[in-house]
Every structure is written in structure tokens, then in C-alpha cells.
Amino acid sequence: MPSATRPVKDLSASRQDRANAGSHLIEPIKKTRIAEEIANRIRVLITDGTFERDRPLPSERVLAQRFDVSRGSVRDAFRRLEMIGLLETRHGQGTFPRELSVTNLVTPLASVLAHSRGLQDELMDVRRMFEPAVARVAATRVTDAEVAELQRILRTQQRKLRAGQSAIAEDTAFHSALAHATHNRIVVHIMETLNDLLIESRKLSVRQQGRPFRSIRGHAALMAALRRRDPDGAARAMRDHIDQIAELFLQALGAPSADGNGT
């Protein structure tokens, strides 16, 4: 395996064209936000293939020399990229680019969203734009079997909450099953991403007194519209549900721990 300390200029001939194209990225950095700029340049070099997934990055020492910065700044840049899932450190081998995936990108973002009022507000905006439209389409395409599955999930959620148990899994499953009822694979993938982003906020919602039972009422209103095959009613029920959740979430940020969960 090539040494992690090889200089950037020693790239193999098969990668030389890409290296030349990105050479302006490997030069002294003059901006004040040093670690952020280093992270941005490394990110570009990863995404354009200059730094390949099966080869270690140049060492902190080598990159510090090439960027004309301190090793500490390079180390901080590495940490930033590890946090967002673009790098991984392998003991005794070096630091490697990671394969891009939704999970690698969404997981750290979900943690940030859970504690950022501004980002949570924007995520709620996304839900208001997307989920009522999902509910509207689902009402026109949902099958009897899918209605039965949604009803089963709702009953399980109700039973768990009456027993004082967490129903986060059922809450997530309900929104996922609704997306499947659109019979649109892209909608399903988008909802999966949203659900991943909402995991931390659903955990935080445990702090809000009475919220899980209000969530169930929202789900029940949506179920009634789906059984009627009522697109306008389904969209309206989902919009009301999200508006209520948004209001309760703001209270949950500072509320004491309570009895349940639900979005």
C-alpha cells in the first residue's frame, strides 16, 4: 500500500490529468478561515477523484507544507470532513476518503438539526411543502391493503403509548408507509431521508407533555381522509398535523421530560 506521507505531486500517471485540473486547489491558502478552506479544497479533490477511496490522503505534514498552513489547521479540516462522513481514519494506514452515501451525509446533519432552532424551522418548511402533497397523491393511489397496513401501524402506536412505551419506530413507519402508498420510488427515497433527519427531533419530542397523543390524532385524521380517498382532506390533515408538530416542537426545546413521542 502506498505510504500516507507521499507528496501530492507524486500522483500516478493514470491520475495526472485530474491532478493537473485540480492543481490550483493545492496551493498556499490566504483566507482567514483556514480549516474551513482546507476542508473545502480536500472535499473537491475527493469528489473529482484526485484523492481516491482506496488510497490514503497525503499526511497532515505534507498537506500542511503544500497548503502553507499549520498541521493543526489540517487536523481541524480532517475532523470537519470526518464529521460529515467524507473521511475515515484507519489505524496504522492513514486517512481515507469514504464512499458517499445518504447515511454518511444525513446522520451528522440530523444531530445538528436536533439542536438548531433555525434549521428545524426550515426543515418544518420542507415538510409543509412536501408531505401534504404526498398525502394528496397517496389518497388517490392507496390500496385497501395499504390502508390496512397504515391502520395496523396506528393501532400499534396507540397501544404502545397507552402502555407508556416509546412509539418512535411506529411514528416513522407511518410516514414511510404513506410515502409507499404514492407508488413513486423517488417519493419513498425522499421520505426515507426526511425520516432520518427527523430521528433526533423525535427523540427530543419525548420532552413535550401530551405531544404523542396529539400526533396520533393527526395520524387518525389523515387515516379518515385516506379511507374516503379524499385528496383535499388528506392534504389538509397532513398540513394541520405538521403545523401542530412545529408549534409543539418549539415548546419541547425547553420543556421537561414527559411521556411519549411522535411527529
C-alpha positions as CSV (number, residue, x, y, z in Angstrom):
1,M,0.0,0.0,0.0
2,P,1.4,3.5,-0.9
3,S,2.6,5.5,2.1
4,A,0.3,8.0,3.5
5,T,3.1,10.5,3.5
6,R,3.7,10.6,-0.3
7,P,3.7,14.1,-1.6
8,V,0.7,15.2,-3.7
9,K,2.9,15.9,-6.7
10,D,3.8,12.2,-6.9
11,L,0.4,11.2,-8.2
12,S,0.4,8.2,-10.6
13,A,0.4,8.9,-14.4
14,S,-3.1,7.5,-14.7
15,R,-4.4,10.3,-12.4
16,Q,-2.1,13.1,-13.7
17,D,-4.8,14.8,-15.8
18,R,-7.1,15.1,-12.8
19,A,-4.3,16.2,-10.6
20,N,-3.4,19.0,-13.1
21,A,-7.0,20.1,-13.3
22,G,-7.2,20.4,-9.6
23,S,-3.7,21.8,-9.0
24,H,-5.0,25.3,-8.3
25,L,-6.6,23.7,-5.2
26,I,-3.2,22.6,-3.8
27,E,-1.5,25.9,-3.2
28,P,-0.9,28.3,-0.3
29,I,-4.2,29.4,1.4
30,K,-4.5,33.1,2.1
31,K,-8.0,33.2,3.6
32,T,-8.6,33.7,7.3
33,R,-11.0,30.7,7.8
34,I,-8.1,28.3,7.3
35,A,-9.6,25.0,8.4
36,E,-12.8,25.5,6.5
37,E,-11.0,26.4,3.3
38,I,-8.7,23.4,3.6
39,A,-11.8,21.1,4.2
40,N,-13.4,22.6,1.1
41,R,-10.4,22.0,-1.1
42,I,-10.0,18.4,0.1
43,R,-13.7,17.8,-0.5
44,V,-13.3,18.9,-4.1
45,L,-10.3,16.7,-4.6
46,I,-12.2,13.8,-3.2
47,T,-15.3,14.4,-5.3
48,D,-13.4,14.9,-8.5
49,G,-11.4,11.6,-7.9
50,T,-8.0,13.1,-7.4
51,F,-8.0,11.5,-3.9
52,E,-9.2,8.0,-4.5
53,R,-11.2,6.0,-2.0
54,D,-8.7,3.1,-1.9
55,R,-5.6,5.3,-1.3
56,P,-4.7,7.3,1.8
57,L,-4.6,11.1,1.7
58,P,-1.2,12.7,1.9
59,S,-0.2,13.1,5.6
60,E,-1.0,16.1,7.7
61,R,2.6,17.2,7.4
62,V,2.7,17.0,3.6
63,L,-0.7,18.8,3.2
64,A,0.4,21.5,5.7
65,Q,3.5,22.1,3.6
66,R,1.6,22.2,0.3
67,F,-1.2,24.5,1.6
68,D,1.4,26.6,3.6
69,V,-0.6,26.2,6.8
70,S,-0.1,24.6,10.2
71,R,-0.6,20.9,10.8
72,G,-3.2,21.8,13.4
73,S,-5.3,23.5,10.7
74,V,-5.1,20.4,8.5
75,R,-6.0,18.3,11.5
76,D,-9.1,20.5,12.1
77,A,-10.1,20.2,8.5
78,F,-9.8,16.4,8.7
79,R,-12.1,16.4,11.8
80,R,-14.7,18.5,9.9
81,L,-14.7,16.1,7.0
82,E,-14.9,13.1,9.3
83,M,-17.9,14.6,11.0
84,I,-19.8,14.8,7.7
85,G,-18.7,11.3,6.6
86,L,-16.2,12.2,3.9
87,L,-13.1,10.8,5.6
88,E,-12.2,7.9,7.9
89,T,-9.1,7.2,9.8
90,R,-7.7,3.7,9.7
91,H,-5.3,2.8,12.4
92,G,-1.8,2.3,11.1
93,Q,-2.9,3.0,7.5
94,G,-3.8,6.7,7.3
95,T,-6.8,8.8,6.4
96,F,-9.0,7.7,3.6
97,P,-11.9,9.2,1.6
98,R,-15.2,7.4,2.3
99,E,-17.8,6.4,-0.2
100,L,-20.5,9.0,-0.4
101,S,-23.9,7.7,0.9
102,V,-27.1,9.2,2.2
103,T,-26.5,7.7,5.6
104,N,-23.0,9.2,5.8
105,L,-24.3,12.6,5.0
106,V,-27.6,12.6,6.8
107,T,-26.5,11.2,10.2
108,P,-24.4,14.2,11.3
109,L,-26.8,16.6,9.8
110,A,-29.6,15.1,11.9
111,S,-27.7,15.7,15.1
112,V,-27.1,19.3,14.1
113,L,-30.8,19.8,13.2
114,A,-32.0,18.5,16.6
115,H,-30.4,21.4,18.4
116,S,-30.7,24.2,15.9
117,R,-33.8,26.3,16.0
118,G,-33.2,27.9,12.6
119,L,-32.6,24.7,10.8
120,Q,-35.5,23.0,12.5
121,D,-37.8,25.8,11.3
122,E,-36.5,25.3,7.7
123,L,-37.0,21.5,8.0
124,M,-40.6,22.1,9.0
125,D,-41.0,24.3,5.9
126,V,-39.7,21.5,3.8
127,R,-42.3,19.1,5.4
128,R,-45.1,21.6,4.8
129,M,-44.1,21.8,1.1
130,F,-43.6,18.0,0.7
131,E,-45.8,15.9,3.0
132,P,-49.2,17.4,2.2
133,A,-48.5,16.7,-1.5
134,V,-47.5,13.2,-0.6
135,A,-50.8,12.7,1.4
136,R,-52.8,14.1,-1.5
137,V,-51.3,11.7,-4.0
138,A,-51.5,8.8,-1.6
139,A,-55.2,9.4,-1.2
140,T,-55.7,8.8,-4.9
141,R,-53.5,5.7,-5.2
142,V,-53.6,3.9,-1.9
143,T,-54.8,0.3,-2.0
144,D,-57.0,-1.4,0.5
145,A,-54.0,-3.4,1.7
146,E,-52.0,-0.2,2.3
147,V,-54.9,1.3,4.2
148,A,-55.0,-1.8,6.4
149,E,-51.2,-1.6,7.0
150,L,-51.4,2.1,7.9
151,Q,-54.2,1.3,10.3
152,R,-52.2,-1.5,11.8
153,I,-49.2,0.8,12.4
154,L,-51.6,3.4,14.0
155,R,-53.1,0.8,16.4
156,T,-49.6,-0.4,17.4
157,Q,-48.6,3.3,18.1
158,Q,-51.7,3.8,20.2
159,R,-51.2,0.5,22.2
160,K,-47.6,1.4,22.9
161,L,-48.4,4.9,24.1
162,R,-51.2,3.6,26.4
163,A,-48.6,1.2,27.9
164,G,-46.1,4.1,28.4
165,Q,-43.7,2.8,25.8
166,S,-41.9,4.7,23.1
167,A,-43.6,4.7,19.7
168,I,-40.9,6.4,17.6
169,A,-40.5,3.4,15.4
170,E,-44.2,3.3,14.6
171,D,-44.3,7.1,14.0
172,T,-41.5,6.8,11.5
173,A,-43.1,3.7,9.9
174,F,-46.4,5.5,9.4
175,H,-44.9,8.3,7.4
176,S,-42.8,5.8,5.4
177,A,-45.9,3.7,4.6
178,L,-47.7,6.8,3.5
179,A,-44.9,7.5,1.0
180,H,-45.1,3.9,-0.3
181,A,-48.8,4.5,-0.9
182,T,-47.9,7.0,-3.6
183,H,-46.3,4.2,-5.6
184,N,-43.5,6.6,-6.5
185,R,-40.0,5.4,-5.7
186,I,-38.4,8.8,-5.6
187,V,-41.0,10.0,-3.1
188,V,-40.2,6.9,-1.0
189,H,-36.4,7.8,-1.0
190,I,-37.1,11.4,-0.2
191,M,-39.3,10.4,2.7
192,E,-36.6,8.0,4.0
193,T,-34.1,10.9,4.0
194,L,-36.6,13.1,5.9
195,N,-37.3,10.4,8.4
196,D,-33.5,10.0,9.0
197,L,-33.3,13.8,9.6
198,L,-36.3,13.6,12.0
199,I,-34.9,10.9,14.2
200,E,-33.2,13.2,16.7
201,S,-36.1,15.7,16.8
202,R,-38.5,12.8,17.5
203,K,-36.2,11.8,20.4
204,L,-36.3,15.4,21.7
205,S,-40.1,15.4,21.4
206,V,-40.2,13.0,24.4
207,R,-39.9,16.1,26.5
208,Q,-43.2,17.6,25.4
209,Q,-46.2,16.7,27.6
210,G,-49.1,15.2,25.6
211,R,-47.4,15.5,22.2
212,P,-47.6,11.8,21.3
213,F,-51.3,11.6,21.7
214,R,-51.8,14.8,19.6
215,S,-49.6,13.2,17.0
216,I,-51.9,10.1,17.0
217,R,-54.9,12.4,16.5
218,G,-53.2,13.9,13.5
219,H,-52.5,10.4,12.1
220,A,-56.1,9.4,12.7
221,A,-57.5,12.4,10.8
222,L,-55.2,11.5,7.9
223,M,-56.4,7.9,8.0
224,A,-60.0,9.0,7.8
225,A,-59.3,11.0,4.6
226,L,-57.4,8.1,3.1
227,R,-60.2,5.7,3.7
228,R,-62.5,8.2,2.0
229,R,-60.0,8.5,-0.9
230,D,-60.2,12.3,-0.2
231,P,-57.1,14.1,-1.6
232,D,-58.0,17.5,-0.3
233,G,-58.9,16.2,3.1
234,A,-55.6,14.2,3.3
235,A,-53.5,17.2,2.3
236,R,-55.4,19.4,4.8
237,A,-55.0,16.8,7.6
238,M,-51.2,16.5,7.0
239,R,-50.7,20.2,6.9
240,D,-52.6,20.7,10.2
241,H,-50.6,17.8,11.7
242,I,-47.3,19.4,10.7
243,D,-48.3,22.9,11.9
244,Q,-49.2,21.4,15.3
245,I,-46.0,19.5,15.5
246,A,-44.0,22.6,14.6
247,E,-45.7,24.5,17.4
248,L,-45.2,21.8,19.9
249,F,-41.6,21.3,18.9
250,L,-40.7,24.8,19.9
251,Q,-42.1,24.2,23.3
252,A,-40.3,20.9,23.6
253,L,-36.9,22.6,23.2
254,G,-37.2,23.9,26.7
255,A,-39.8,21.6,28.3
256,P,-39.1,19.0,31.0
257,S,-39.1,15.3,30.1
258,A,-42.6,13.8,29.6
259,D,-44.4,10.7,28.4
260,G,-44.0,10.0,24.7
261,N,-43.0,10.9,21.2
262,G,-44.4,11.5,17.8
263,T,-44.2,13.6,14.7
